[in-house]
Each structure stands twice: as structure tokens, then as C-alpha cells.
Amino acid sequence: MRNRAARDIIARCADPGILSGLLAETERLAGLRPLVTGPARHAQDPRPDGLTAREAEVLGLLAAGQTNSEIAARLVLSIHTVERHLQNAYRKIGARNRADAAAYMVRRGADEPPA
């Protein structure tokens, strides 16, 4: 099966980038049940600041200097979804802009984006 071969190759990549998202979308469109190999992508980790895991991930990439377009490409999301995560995160942490949000993440030692 070609999907299994593709999944095996992607699993060996150090940084699969958008490949894993493309494979999952292909499997979804083909009506296949995707293989879950790690934690759920949108797991809601309880945090004192109320951020979801995805919001924290987006903020980490923002703090690393990435643009919304770069964040969207890296996380295989639409720019609109990235903007929504940022809006929600700004509200939760009391940030007014990107600089406030980046400073917030640096203060918490989260300036390194997730691997």
C-alpha cells in the first residue's frame, strides 16, 4: 500500500514539515483511517494562562520571529486559523500586539519553537 510506504518514509524524516499533514489529508480524502503515531495534534493541555497547546505552539513560533504565513506553512494550517489562534491567545494573556505576545513567551522561557 502506497500510503503505508509514504507514512514510513515520513516517519524517518527529522523534520517532515507539511508532509505529515498532506498524508493525513490524503488518507482522509481517500476514506482511510489515519494512523495515530503520537499525541493528538490539538490536545488541550491545562496551563495556568489558559492557552491551549496549539495556541502556545503558535505563540512560540511568533516569538521565534516567524510570520503568520510561515507559521501556517509549518503547522499545515490556513493563515485564518493562525490568526484565530493568535487572537484567542492575545485575549488570554492580555497582549495587544505581536511584540507583547513575543515578550510574554520570552518571559516564560518559551522562545524556542516546538520541534
Stockholm file with secondary structure:
# STOCKHOLM 1.0

chainA/1-115         MRNRAARDIIARCADPGILSGLLAETERLAGLRPLVTGPARHAQDPRPDGLTAREAEVLGLLAAGQTNSEIAARLVLSIHTVERHLQNAYRKIGARNRADAAAYMVRRGADEPPA
#=GR chainA/1-115 SS CHHHHHHHHHHTCSCCTTHHHHHHHHHHHTTCCCCCCSSCTTCCCCCTTCCCHHHHHHHHHHHTTCCHHHHHHHHTCCHHHHHHHHHHHHHHHTCCSHHHHHHHHHHTTCCSCCC
#=GC SS_cons         CHHHHHHHHHHTCSCCTTHHHHHHHHHHHTTCCCCCCSSCTTCCCCCTTCCCHHHHHHHHHHHTTCCHHHHHHHHTCCHHHHHHHHHHHHHHHTCCSHHHHHHHHHHTTCCSCCC
//
